[in-house]
Amino acid sequence: MEDSEFQEISELFASAEAELRVLALTRLEEDVEPRAFDLLITAVSDTDSSVRGLAAQLLEELGNPAAVAPLLRLAGDSDESVAQHAAMAVRELAAELSDAAPLLEATDHADARVRVAALVALRERAELSAESKLVRLLTDPVAAVRYEAVLSLARLRTASALVALRSRIQDPEAAVRRAAIGALEKVDPREIEEELFVALADPDWQVRREAARALGRLDTARTSAALTQALQDSEWQVIKEVLASLARLKVLVASAPLLQLLHHEKADVRRAASACVGELRIIAARERLQELSSDLDVEVRKAARRALSFLVETPVKSTSAHETH
């Protein structure tokens, strides 16, 4: 950009008319360059929301991490669209920060949107120095903040962070409970056994699904009984995960509910049930598996054929909880 053109843009931006200030930034969009930084930082505090929104987008494009602090303040803007643009810009620029201080400071901001924007950026950086603040934010009054704190702590993978995350398995907000269970997937499930059994009966189906997945790493009689009962869940997504866990654990369960699920209306469930009966070597499923090998869904067909190969190649375990064939 020629100096004369940049001077013209600067003069436009100095106008009292918001439309002309917007025009100035629109012209910068064509060729934003480092010398526009100060002008854009001024624009972040403009009285017009269109100007503030454009400034956030251009600062992200410019890529100067010195813009993170003012952008974090803008993440609490009265205009939600502007706030979202600012939060996205913070996320992109934060990786280039040499010091996480602006992000750490923003976690104490009165506006929850600013705290969330800072947490998202900290998660991207996996910032170990933020651990104590993240633990404190696990009890924030705003669920969105607690959710982001869980995800950020999960990235740290420190023993103390994982211990702190256990408390969120019983969070009042379902999204936070789901995130906490998922974050603890690397923890020995015996350490959170009771919490997982409670979560398997959670009113939120996505929490139940996460619990079913986690219990697939806990090989106990109690787990077998709980997962077998969970085959009656009202949501197919949960049933699918329960089947995967039963197959992973190779638990001997009653064949009747598994055979019934081979007829489920959802292809994903039929596929998971096929895989499960194959892993458990349930010979009573052979006839239905032969039918499913011609299922309309290609993934079901593959799973059924693979399961049939297991029944041919290896001895059958059990078709019920009490009988051996």
Phi, psi and omega per residue, in radians:
M1 nan 2.325 3.111
E2 -1.199 2.627 3.116
D3 -1.005 -0.697 -3.115
S4 -1.108 -0.652 3.141
E5 -1.215 -0.733 3.128
F6 -1.112 -0.662 3.099
Q7 -1.099 -0.708 3.119
E8 -1.102 -0.723 3.120
I9 -1.126 -0.737 3.126
S10 -1.063 -0.710 3.124
E11 -1.179 -0.682 3.071
L12 -1.051 -0.777 -3.101
F13 -1.124 -0.454 3.136
A14 -1.341 -0.062 -3.101
S15 -1.162 2.650 3.051
A16 -1.365 -0.230 -3.129
E17 -1.521 2.119 -3.124
A18 -1.042 -0.631 -3.124
E19 -1.072 -0.643 -3.141
L20 -1.288 -0.584 3.082
R21 -1.176 -0.676 3.065
V22 -1.097 -0.736 3.125
L23 -1.062 -0.699 3.134
A24 -1.052 -0.805 -3.129
L25 -1.222 -0.583 3.103
T26 -1.091 -0.676 3.086
R27 -1.188 -0.577 3.084
L28 -1.152 -0.514 -3.126
E29 -0.971 -0.567 -3.071
E30 -1.179 -0.494 -3.090
D31 -2.811 1.171 -3.111
V32 -1.238 2.372 -3.082
E33 -2.440 2.845 -3.010
P34 -0.906 -0.621 -3.079
R35 -1.200 -0.176 3.101
A36 -1.443 -0.059 -3.024
F37 -1.000 -0.887 -3.087
D38 -1.079 -0.696 3.112
L39 -1.077 -0.745 -3.118
L40 -1.201 -0.636 3.088
I41 -1.113 -0.674 3.060
T42 -1.109 -0.697 -3.106
A43 -1.129 -0.465 3.121
V44 -1.025 -0.509 -3.118
S45 -1.763 0.240 -3.099
D46 -1.099 2.678 3.125
T47 -1.305 -0.290 -3.104
D48 -1.733 2.250 -3.068
S49 -1.164 -0.569 3.116
S50 -1.115 -0.679 3.101
V51 -1.143 -0.781 -3.128
R52 -1.093 -0.728 -3.139
G53 -1.122 -0.761 3.090
L54 -1.108 -0.687 3.132
A55 -1.060 -0.746 3.126
A56 -1.064 -0.789 -3.134
Q57 -1.114 -0.734 -3.120
L58 -1.227 -0.606 3.087
L59 -1.153 -0.656 3.064
E60 -1.091 -0.768 3.140
E61 -1.127 -0.635 -3.118
L62 -1.169 -0.611 3.009
G63 1.395 0.340 3.127
N64 -1.591 2.004 -3.081
P65 -1.136 -0.224 3.087
A66 -1.127 -0.221 3.134
A67 -1.453 -0.128 -3.028
V68 -1.043 -0.820 -3.090
A69 -1.050 -0.900 3.097
P70 -1.123 -0.562 3.102
L71 -1.196 -0.610 3.075
L72 -1.080 -0.730 3.081
R73 -1.089 -0.653 -3.132
L74 -1.216 -0.364 3.108
A75 -1.143 -0.198 3.061
G76 -1.835 0.377 -3.073
D77 -1.072 2.639 3.123
S78 -1.175 -0.429 3.069
D79 -1.611 2.029 -3.028
E80 -1.087 -0.604 3.123
S81 -1.124 -0.735 3.099
V82 -1.103 -0.774 -3.137
A83 -1.028 -0.712 -3.135
Q84 -1.185 -0.723 3.089
H85 -1.066 -0.727 -3.129
A86 -1.132 -0.753 3.141
A87 -1.080 -0.716 3.113
M88 -1.134 -0.677 3.122
A89 -1.133 -0.715 3.107
V90 -1.039 -0.775 -3.116
R91 -1.058 -0.709 -3.116
E92 -1.258 -0.652 -3.031
L93 -1.506 -0.404 -2.999
A94 -1.070 -0.541 -3.122
A95 -1.081 -0.423 -3.098
E96 -1.555 -0.091 3.137
L97 -1.159 2.358 3.074
S98 -1.419 -0.356 -3.092
D99 -2.394 2.270 -3.104
A100 -1.424 0.103 -3.055
A101 -0.910 -0.785 3.138
P102 -1.068 -0.618 3.139
L103 -1.238 -0.779 -3.137
L104 -1.095 -0.720 3.116
E105 -1.098 -0.666 -3.096
A106 -1.211 -0.342 3.109
T107 -1.185 -0.213 3.094
D108 -1.739 0.071 -3.078
H109 -1.125 2.574 -3.115
A110 -1.174 -0.500 -3.117
D111 -1.519 2.140 -3.101
A112 -1.067 -0.530 3.140
R113 -1.150 -0.606 3.085
V114 -1.209 -0.727 3.112
R115 -1.076 -0.725 3.129
V116 -1.117 -0.782 3.130
A117 -1.037 -0.722 3.128
A118 -1.155 -0.705 -3.126
L119 -1.150 -0.718 3.115
V120 -1.058 -0.756 3.124
A121 -1.145 -0.691 3.107
L122 -1.130 -0.643 3.104
R123 -1.088 -0.731 3.134
E124 -1.064 -0.583 -3.106
R125 -1.524 -0.241 -3.020
A126 0.853 0.988 -2.978
E127 -1.404 1.813 -3.110
L128 -1.102 -0.573 -3.121
S129 -1.166 -0.202 -3.100
A130 -1.590 -0.038 -2.958
E131 -0.964 -0.819 -3.085
S132 -1.097 -0.684 3.100
K133 -1.181 -0.686 3.141
L134 -1.113 -0.724 3.107
V135 -1.069 -0.740 3.115
R136 -1.085 -0.668 -3.090
L137 -1.296 -0.150 3.046
L138 -1.112 -0.333 3.128
T139 -1.939 0.311 3.101
D140 -1.007 2.537 3.141
P141 -1.171 -0.304 -3.105
V142 -1.743 2.173 -3.065
A143 -1.045 -0.676 -3.123
A144 -1.082 -0.585 3.108
V145 -1.245 -0.776 3.116
R146 -1.062 -0.698 3.141
Y147 -1.057 -0.851 -3.137
E148 -1.177 -0.577 3.092
A149 -1.123 -0.688 3.095
V150 -1.069 -0.841 -3.109
L151 -1.132 -0.668 3.137
S152 -1.188 -0.735 3.099
L153 -1.124 -0.644 -3.135
A154 -1.065 -0.585 3.135
R155 -1.193 -0.449 -3.094
L156 -1.265 -0.632 3.099
R157 1.051 0.424 3.077
T158 -1.486 2.733 -3.124
A159 -1.067 -0.730 -3.121
S160 -1.168 -0.609 3.120
A161 -1.155 -0.733 -3.129
L162 -1.164 -0.632 3.073
V163 -1.087 -0.763 -3.129
A164 -1.110 -0.602 -3.091
L165 -1.161 -0.432 -3.123
R166 -0.991 -0.587 -3.095
S167 -1.133 -0.389 -3.073
R168 -1.520 -0.078 3.080
I169 -1.125 -0.392 3.126
Q170 -1.969 0.480 3.097
D171 -1.073 2.576 3.108
P172 -1.154 -0.320 -3.128
E173 -1.741 2.199 -3.071
A174 -1.028 -0.715 -3.118
A175 -1.069 -0.621 3.126
V176 -1.234 -0.723 3.108
R177 -1.062 -0.778 3.123
R178 -1.035 -0.822 -3.107
A179 -1.093 -0.678 -3.111
A180 -1.148 -0.753 3.133
I181 -1.124 -0.779 3.109
G182 -1.081 -0.648 -3.118
A183 -1.191 -0.426 -3.068
L184 -1.664 0.302 -3.073
E185 -1.106 -0.419 -3.136
K186 -1.534 -0.126 3.131
V187 -1.384 2.549 3.034
D188 -1.003 2.048 -3.068
P189 -1.045 -0.339 3.097
R190 -1.124 -0.450 -3.127
E191 -1.300 -0.387 -3.130
I192 -2.173 0.489 -3.049
E193 -0.982 -0.891 -3.085
E194 -1.083 -0.732 3.136
E195 -1.080 -0.647 -3.127
L196 -1.209 -0.669 3.117
F197 -1.174 -0.637 3.058
V198 -1.132 -0.751 -3.113
A199 -1.144 -0.474 3.141
L200 -1.167 -0.278 3.094
A201 -1.946 0.277 -3.093
D202 -1.068 2.559 3.099
P203 -1.142 -0.360 3.136
D204 -1.631 2.171 -3.035
W205 -1.162 -0.523 -3.134
Q206 -1.232 -0.539 3.033
V207 -1.173 -0.753 3.114
R208 -1.063 -0.695 3.130
R209 -1.097 -0.763 3.117
E210 -1.100 -0.691 3.133
A211 -1.141 -0.733 3.126
A212 -1.074 -0.695 3.119
R213 -1.137 -0.786 -3.117
A214 -1.140 -0.644 -3.125
L215 -1.200 -0.261 3.066
G216 -1.172 -0.081 3.083
R217 -1.895 0.125 -3.080
L218 -2.094 1.727 -3.034
D219 -1.591 1.494 3.083
T220 -2.377 2.836 3.110
A221 -1.081 -0.655 3.137
R222 -1.122 -0.676 3.098
T223 -1.092 -0.780 -3.127
S224 -1.013 -0.795 -3.127
A225 -1.142 -0.742 -3.105
A226 -1.167 -0.731 3.138
L227 -1.198 -0.664 3.095
T228 -1.066 -0.759 3.087
Q229 -1.086 -0.634 -3.093
A230 -1.226 -0.195 3.048
L231 -1.111 -0.278 3.118
Q232 -1.588 0.136 -3.100
D233 -0.973 2.644 -3.106
S234 -1.358 -0.243 -3.082
E235 -1.973 2.243 -3.073
W236 -1.120 -0.518 3.141
Q237 -1.115 -0.600 3.094
V238 -1.238 -0.788 -3.137
I239 -1.010 -0.748 3.125
K240 -1.003 -0.756 -3.121
E241 -1.254 -0.618 3.088
V242 -1.081 -0.776 3.119
L243 -1.050 -0.728 3.130
A244 -1.108 -0.681 3.137
S245 -1.215 -0.709 3.095
L246 -1.078 -0.710 3.122
A247 -1.150 -0.695 -3.122
R248 -1.131 -0.706 -3.110
L249 -1.404 -0.284 -3.070
K250 0.932 0.903 -3.105
V251 -1.495 2.344 3.044
L252 -1.334 1.995 -3.128
V253 -2.239 2.875 3.077
A254 -1.034 2.380 -3.044
S255 -1.340 -0.465 -3.018
A256 -0.937 -0.905 -3.130
P257 -1.134 -0.542 3.117
L258 -1.224 -0.725 3.108
L259 -1.102 -0.668 3.112
Q260 -1.099 -0.667 -3.102
L261 -1.259 -0.297 3.043
L262 -1.167 -0.235 3.118
H263 -1.829 0.154 -3.053
H264 -1.082 2.567 -3.116
E265 -1.164 -0.456 -3.127
K266 -1.532 2.210 -3.128
A267 -1.053 -0.639 -3.137
D268 -1.061 -0.640 3.133
V269 -1.276 -0.740 3.102
R270 -1.051 -0.699 3.118
R271 -1.122 -0.810 -3.129
A272 -1.143 -0.677 3.126
A273 -1.159 -0.674 3.097
S274 -1.073 -0.813 3.131
A275 -1.072 -0.693 -3.090
C276 -1.155 -0.863 -3.117
V277 -1.151 -0.489 3.064
G278 -1.191 -0.809 3.121
E279 -1.097 -0.618 -3.110
L280 -1.526 -0.033 3.110
R281 0.975 0.868 -3.119
I282 -1.565 1.801 -3.022
I283 -1.172 -0.471 -3.140
A284 -1.140 -0.234 -3.127
A285 -1.532 -0.076 -2.984
R286 -1.019 -0.804 -3.093
E287 -1.069 -0.791 -3.140
R288 -1.182 -0.627 3.109
L289 -1.111 -0.652 3.091
Q290 -1.095 -0.665 3.074
E291 -1.143 -0.744 -3.099
L292 -1.225 -0.321 3.106
S293 -1.175 -0.135 3.035
S294 -2.066 0.350 -3.137
D295 -1.036 2.697 3.125
L296 -1.155 -0.450 -3.122
D297 -1.584 2.216 -3.061
V298 -1.127 -0.646 -3.132
E299 -1.200 -0.603 3.070
V300 -1.136 -0.775 -3.141
R301 -1.022 -0.790 -3.141
K302 -1.070 -0.793 -3.108
A303 -1.128 -0.712 -3.124
A304 -1.137 -0.761 -3.129
R305 -1.154 -0.675 3.107
R306 -1.136 -0.729 3.130
A307 -1.104 -0.699 3.119
L308 -1.088 -0.635 3.126
S309 -1.149 -0.568 3.083
F310 -1.165 -0.704 -3.099
L311 -1.197 -0.479 3.128
V312 -1.405 -0.704 -2.968
E313 -1.456 -0.440 -3.027
T314 -2.274 2.735 3.107
P315 -1.069 2.556 3.119
V316 -1.378 2.454 3.123
K317 -1.442 -1.447 -3.032
S318 -2.613 2.529 3.099
T319 -1.825 -0.014 3.058
S320 -2.614 3.073 -3.127
A321 -1.290 -0.242 -3.003
H322 -2.247 -0.022 -3.059
E323 -2.139 2.596 3.049
T324 -2.156 2.338 3.141
H325 -2.069 nan nan
